[in-house]
């Protein structure tokens, strides 16, 4: 069984000033839910949550969930928010292109102020000091050397003909909601501790954080040996017999809610043990954890406690923030896209476990990179899925990870309404992967400018559509063959073996129409073969399958 994220068709109208400040945005969105409803009814709300990352002035939307003959769409990690964030970035990109402005400047001018935040997030905007996005935005520009690297990218694009680079900086704002969650802590006579929570461990580090919280909370009893309490704690999977209100694991806040439920349970146990501990301490001077628990067991102290954490109105919802910078390089002959460097700055509050949160940020980003750049989920006219394995469905691998990957967790200080001042890290970083798509778009924009300068075409070519995923197949079918076709037209005019070559302009790319060939395979210059048979034309050498540039130092037609 396979699902896939919800495809959408978006039509929008946007109003903006000459300085790039957006004053109004109206959207009509059609969501492909597939043949069954599943949980698609919740997706529109999530889309809007992802859209509200910018101050749109006035925001109007009409979202319809559509039933089609395609497989049903389910939800996972940032459902709707991921698409909503991408829609927001697409609008920003097109506004900047229309005004011929730097897209980063348009993003900056449309970031929320704390005042505008109150209009878009009435129930969770928080205090002014909790709005950390502006400081994150500025700190990242310094730590990632954004201004200097932008100049370096421009210089690289000026001198490089066949490779183009793009760089982009993107913010993320994520609305999180805590849910009521149960927890249970039991202490055995040997001093070992067993913890049960309603959440499911699915690799997000839930049990690790819960285990730490139990050891931290029980250590408040201040016995000898509590420093080694972490080794005595183990988490077991609960069921509906032991925790009847377990709920579900979703929304990135299960770890927080479960940790708070465990903390409340441990506090109950500490209060039960404290009178006995003080009595034994007076008699014995010092007392070890194992001795305390054994005495409590013999004196019939209840060593099992359960709780049901229900967040208050002040702590139920909050916003989390982050930002990222990414630099990519696109090979215009092959469509190969390299992810050169990524810098992420993310607000985790006071992290419950920085190592776990760091892993969550890395994993979410790479998963989002796959969604925006690699993973194409196609169906045929009958609604059957065409991608049935990794042979034709490409997931991120080790060579997909950016060559330089820098992640910094921001300690934003004390938050009295958060669980030990912590913030979630599961889903929000996923939305940051949109900046890789934006950086790729910037690189393609530079290539299109170069192509238009060769063609002496009038007018701006900065506005174009670039869907997702922006994989190599997409690139080869649009931009890069257009480059090669245009070169052939400019240098020969007659095309291959005397057949006419027609180059036509479309809304998003330049296509090469061929009279005799369905498609051309473009060989990377570092993978040239030693067998040379074919026809030379216009500085290019071509046989029945490949063509190469004659002046390439690796290409010697005489050998």
N, C-alpha and C positions, 0 to 999 in steps of 0.2 A: 504494500500500500504506500502510495506517495501523495503528497499534497502540494506544496509549492505556495509561495506567497501570492496574494491576490493581485492579478493584473488590473490595471486601471486606465481609463481614458479621461484625461483632464482637459477641460477648456476653461480659460480664465481671461479676465479683463483686469488690468492693473492701471492705476493712476499714479503719477509721480511728478515731482518737480525737476527743474533743470539741475539741481544739485544732487539728485539721486534719491531724495527722501520720498518714500512711498506714502501716499495718502489714502489709498483704498485698494482693496483686492476682492474680486468676486470670482468664485470658482464653481464650476459644475463638474462633478466627478461621478463616473460610472464605475462601479466595482464589480468585477467578475467573480461571483461566489461559487460558480460551478453548478452541478446538478442538485446538490442538497445544501441546506442552509448552514449546517454545522454551527460554528460560532461567528459567522460572517456578520451577524447583526451588530456585533460589538466593534467592528472595524471602523465605521465612520467616526465614532467618538475618538478612537485612537489616532485617526488621520488628522483630525482637528488639533489634537494635543501636540502632534509633531509639527504642525503648521505654525503654531503660535510662538515659535522661537524668536520671531522678529516682530517689531512694532509696525503693523500694517496700517495703522490709522483706523480705518473702517474695514472690517472683515465680514464678508457675506459668503455663504456656501450652500450648495444644494448637492447632497450626496445620495446616490441611489445604489442599492445593492441589487445586482442583476442575476437572474437565474439563466444559465446557459447549458449547453450539452457537453461541457468540459468536466473533468474530474473536480470534485469538491475541493475547496481550499480550506486548509486548517490554519492554525495560528501557532507561532513559536517566536520566541525572543524578539520583542519589539514589534509585534504585529500592528500594522497601520502607522505607528510612529515612524518606522523606517521610511515608508513611502511618503508620509507627510513631510518629513524633513527633506527628502529629495525634491519634492514639489516646491518647497520653499526656496531651496537653492537654485532650482531651475528658473524660478521667477526672478530672483536676484540677478542671476547671470544674464538673463535676457534684458532686464532693465539697464544693466551696465553696458551691454552691447549696443542697445539702442541709443544711449547717450554718449557712446564712445568714451566711457569712463573706466577707470580701474575698478574691477569688481570688488576688490578688498575695501576700497573707499565706500562703495555702495553698502557693503555689509556693515561697516563701522557706523555709518549714519543711521542705519535702521535697527541697530541693537536697542533692546529695551532700556529705558530708564526705570528706576524703581517706581515712578509714578505711573508709567504706561503698564508696568507689570501688574499693578493693582486692577487695571481694567480687563486684562486678558486672563488673569489667574486670581479671581476674587477670593478664593478660599485658602490659598496657600502661598501668597506672595512673600510672606515673612517680613522680618525687620530689615531695614536698609543695610545693616552690616552683614546680613545673610546673603545678600545678592552679590555673589563673588564673580560673576561673569566678566564685568569690565576689568577687574584686576587680573583675572586669568588671561583675558585677551591681550592685555599689555605685557604681562610677564612672559607669555609665550612668544611674543614678537621679539623680546630680548633674548630669551634662552635659545630660541631656534634661529637667531640671526636672520629674521625674516626679510628685513629691508635689504641687507647686503646680498642675501641669496637671490632675491628678486632681480637685483641688478645683474648678478652673475648669470641668471637664466636668460635674461634679455641679450646679454653679450654672446652667450652660447648659441642662441637662436639666430643671431645676426651672422655668425661665421660658419654655422653648420647648415649644410644643404639637405642632408638625408636623415638627420636626426633632430628632433625638436623636443624641448623640455617645457614642462608646465609646473607651476607652483601655486598652491591654494591654501588659504586659511579659513577654517569653518568653525562656527560655534555649535554647541549643543545645549539644549535646555530640555529637561525631562521631568514630567509630572509623575510623582510616585505616591502611592496610597498604601498604607498599612492596613492589614485585616486582622480580625480577632483570631488568636492562635493559642492552642493549648500546649502545655508542657508538664512533664512529670519527672521528678528526681527521686531516686531510691538509693539508700546507703545500706550496704550489707555489713554483717557483723565483723568481717575482716577489714573494713574500711574502704573497700572498693565502692565505686559509684556508678550507677546505671542511669542514663538519661534517655527519655523518650520525647519526641516532638512530633508535631503534625506534618511537618514538611518532609519532602523526599529528597534524598541526596542524589543529584544527577550530575555531579562533577563541579558544582558551583561552590563547594567548600562549606556547605551548610553544617555538616557534622563537625568539621574542624572548628568553626566559630562557636558552635554550641558547646563543644567540649571545653574550649578555653573559657567560655562564660561560666560554666559550672565550676571549674577549678578556681576562677577568680572570685566568684561570689561566696563559695564555701570557705575560702581562705580568710574571710572576715572573722571567723571564729578565733583566729590567732592562736593556734596550737603549734607545738613543735612538729615539724614534718609536713606542714601544709604547703611548703614550697615545692614538694614533690607530688602534690595532689593531682597534677595533670596526668601523670602516668597511671593513676588509679581510676580515671574516669573513662568510660566507654559509652558510646551512643549506640542504641539498638533501634531497629526499625519498628515503629509502632503499628498497630492495626486498629480497626474500629471498635474492638472490644476494650482496649485499654484507653484509647483517646477517641471518644465518640464524636467530637466536633473538630476533627482534624483539618477540614478545609481543603484547599488545593495549593499546589506549589506554582506560583506565577507572580509576575509583576515586580521581580527583583527584590522584594521586601520580605520574603519568607525567612531569610537568615536573621534579619533584624527582629521580626516579630517572635520568632522561635527563641532567640537569645533572651529577649525580654521576658518571655514566659518562663524560661529556665531560671532567670535571675530572680523572679518573684517566688518560684518554688524553693530555690536555695535560701532566700531570705527567711522563709517560713521555717526551714530546717535549722538555720542558724539561731533563730529566736528560741526554738525548742531546746537546742543544745547549750545555749549560753548559761543558764542557771547551773546546770550540771558541771559545766566547764569551770565556772568560777568557784564552785564548791570544791571540786577536786584540786584546783590550783592552790587553794588555801591549805589543803591537807598535804599536798605533795610538792608544792613549789612550781614544778613544771609538769606538763602533761602532753603526751604525744597524741596525734590524731587517732591512731589505732586503739590506744587505751581509752580515749574518750568515747569512741563509737562502741567499743566492747562494753563499757560501763552503761552507756545509754541503752544498749540492747538488753542488758541484764535488768535494768530498771524500767523496762517496758516503755521507753520513749518512742513515739511514732517516728520512724526513720524514712518515711515515704511521704512526699508532698506533691500535690498537683496544683496547677493554677490555669487560669484562662485569661490571657492578656487581651484586653479590649482597649484599643487606642482611644484617647480623648479627642475632642474636636480640635484641640490645638496641635496634636501630634499625628493626626490621621493622615494628612497630606503635606507634602513639601516639594520643593523644586531642587533639582541638582543640575550642576553646570560643568562644562568642560569646553576645551577647544583643541584644535589640532592643525598642524601644518604638514603638507605632503608635497614631495617633489617627484615627478615621474619623467621618463624619457621614452619617446615613441620613435621607432624605426619606420620611416615612411615607405621603405621598400617592402618590408615583410609584415608590418603591423605589430611587431613584437613590442610589448610595453614593459619597461623595467621600472620597478618601484625603488627609487634611489634612497629616499630618506623620509622618515615619518617622525614627527615630534608631537607628543600628546601631553597635555596638562589637564588633570582631572581632579575635581573636588570630591574627596571621600570623607569629608568631615574629619573626625578623629577615628581613623580606620580601626576596626576590630582586629584585623589581621592584614597588614600591608602586603604580605606575600600572596595571600589569596586574592586580594583586590587587584594586585598587579597582574596576576594571571587572568583574572576576569576581563580586565581592560584589554590585554593582548589578544585573548581568544575572541572577544566580541569584535574587535577591529578586524581581525583576519577573516572571521565569518562574514562580516559586512563587505570586506574586500571581495570575497567570492561572489556575493550577491550582485555587486555593482560592476564587476569586471570579468567574471568567468562563467558563472552558472546560468546557463540558458535552459529554461524548462519549456520545451516546445511540444505542441500537440498537432495532430493532423486534422483534416476536415471532419473526421468522425469522432474527434475528441480523444483519441488514443494518444498516450504519452509516447514520444519518440525517444527520449533519453531514458534508457533502461539500465544504465550502468556507467562506470567510470570511463568506458571506451569512448562514449560520446557525451558524457556529462562530467565536466571538469571542475573538481573542487580545489580549494587552495592547497598547495603543497609547500615543501620547504623552500623552493625557489620562488615562491610567491611573496614570502615575507620580505618587507623592505630591507635593503642592504644595510641601512643604518636605522635602528628602531629605538627611539628614545621616549621613555614614559616617565612622567613625574607626577606623583600624587601630592595634591595640595592639602595641607593640614589647615582647615579653615577655622579652627578654634572650637570653643564651647558652644553647643546648641542645646539649650535646656529642654527642648521638646523632642530631641532625638534619643535613640537608644545608645547610651554612653557617648553621645555627640557624634555618632557614626552616620554615614550615608551609604546608599546602595551603589553597587558597581556592576550588576549583571547585565542589564539591557542598555542603559544610556550610552556607553562607549560604542555600541554597535552603530549608532547613528553617525558617529564621526567618520565612518568609512566613506561617506558621501564625498568627502573632500578629495579622495583619490580620483573619483569620477570627474570632479571639478578640475583637478589638475590635468587630467588627460584631455579634458575639453579645452583647456588653455593651450596645451601643446598642439592640438589639432587646429585650433584657431590660428596659431602662428604658421602652421603649414599651409593653411588656406590663404592666408595673406601672401605668402610666398608664391603660391600657385597663381593668384590673381595678379601679382606683380609681373609674373612671366607672361601672362595673357593680355596685359594692358586693359584689364576690365575696369570699368568705372563703378563707383558706388561701394558701399561698405559690405563686407562679406562676414561680419562678425556675428550675425544672428543666424543660428542654425540649430537643428534638433539633433541631439545625441542621446539615444535611448539607452536603456540598460537591459542586459549587461553589455558593457562596451568591450566585448572580447575581440580577439584577433580576426575571427571570421567576419565580424561586422566591419572592422577596419579595412580588411582586404577588399570587401565588396563595395566600399564607398570611396574613402579618401585616397588610399595608396595606389590603387589601380588608376585613379584619376590623375595622380601625379605622373605616372609612367606614360599614360596615354597622351597627356598634354606634351610631354617631352617628345614623343614620337611625332606628334602633329607639328611641333615647332621645328624639329630638326630634319624631318623628312617630308611630311605632308602627304605621303602616299601609303604609309602604313607598312604592314608586313608583306613581303613578297609581292608587292605591287597592288595589294588589296587596299581599298580606301579605309581610313580610320576616322571615325566620327567621334568627336568629343562634345558632349552636351552638358549643359548646366542644369542642376536640379536644386531643390530647396535646401538640401543638406549636404550635397557633395558634387563632385564632378565624375561622371561615369565615362568609361571607355566602351563604345559599341564596336563590336568586331563582326566582320562579315563571315569569317571562316572558323573562328575559334569560340567555344562556349565560355572559356575562361583561360586565364594565363596564370601559370605558376611562377611566382617571383622568388628567385633563389637568393638567399642571404649571401652577401659577398664573402663571408668567411667560411662558406661551405661549397665553394666552387669545385667542379669536377675537372679532371685532366683531359677529358674527351671533348674535342672541339670540332663540330661539324654544323654548318648552318649558313646563314646569310648575314652579312654585315649591313647595317643601315643606320645612318644618322648618328654614328658614334656608339651604337649599341650592337651587340652580337647576339643572334637568336637562332636556336634550332627548334625542333618540334616540341620541346618541353620547357626550356629555360631561356632566359635572356640575361645578359650581363653588360655592365658598362665597360667599354673598351679601355678607358684610361685608368681603370682600377689597377693598382700595383700588383694585386694577386691574380690578375687576369692577363695572360700572355697568349694571344691567339696563335702565335707562331710556334708555340711549344708543342 
